[in-house]
Amino acid sequence: MGEGNITYLPTALTEEALANQLETDFPDCSRSQMLKLVERHLFDLELFEYDLTLPANVDRAIVNMLRHEYTNYDYIGQTQEAHREACDLIGDRYPWLRGECRRQVAQRAGNESIEAGMLAAYLAEEEAAKARRRAMSDASKIAIGELSAGDQVTITFKGREYSGPITWVGRTKVEVSYRIKSGAERTRRVYASEVRLVQADVLHP
């Protein structure tokens, strides 16, 4: 039997793709009727209780209500693309809301840009910190060969210098015992490259 009558669906039309499509069910009402809807919506959200005074930027409240209550925006994922599409559809359906829709789209894009910049800066600092730790570790692998338990060394912690003996030697770090101003004893593990031998010429002639 031939396959001429068989219809194949494009592979792009997967269930996941269909599930991510934005759907709308906008109310057919005038602006005055819309004000009543958003008034009830805000009341249901308990944004006001007894004094039903609408916010100064009521168009913002209306657009938000339409996007969250009359589309499936919340269910398909509140991405920037879905937000823009929902706002565009709201603006097309209610031309008097188009200005507010465009403002919200621009604001969301600006916020996304700021967040992306902050993330990029954070990741860059993380990479720089990793590079500093690698460099410190590499230098310490060399410095550790010159250090032994009992050596008197100086370390710097929070801008202050402390001196004391090395009590433990690892692969890249050493543990130093020292006393603070009150006389209490403290220990701290630091990279070997961060310590300085006290009277190195006497200890290691």
HELIX and SHEET records of a PDB file:
HELIX    1   1 GLU A   15  ALA A   19  1                                   5    
HELIX    2   2 ARG A   31  ASP A   44  1                                  14    
HELIX    3   3 VAL A   58  GLU A   69  1                                  12    
HELIX    4   4 TYR A   73  ILE A   76  1                                   4    
HELIX    5   5 GLN A   80  ARG A   93  1                                  14    
HELIX    6   6 PRO A   95  LEU A   97  5                                   3    
HELIX    7   7 ARG A   98  ALA A  143  1                                  46    
HELIX    8   8 ILE A  144  GLU A  146  5                                   3    
HELIX    9   9 ALA A  192  GLU A  194  5                                   3    
HELIX   10  10 ALA A  200  LEU A  203  1                                   4    
SHEET    1   A 5 GLU A 185  TYR A 191  0                                        
SHEET    2   A 5 LYS A 173  ARG A 179 -1                                        
SHEET    3   A 5 ARG A 160  VAL A 169 -1                                        
SHEET    4   A 5 GLN A 152  PHE A 157 -1                                        
SHEET    5   A 5 ARG A 196  LEU A 197 -1                                        
END                                                                             
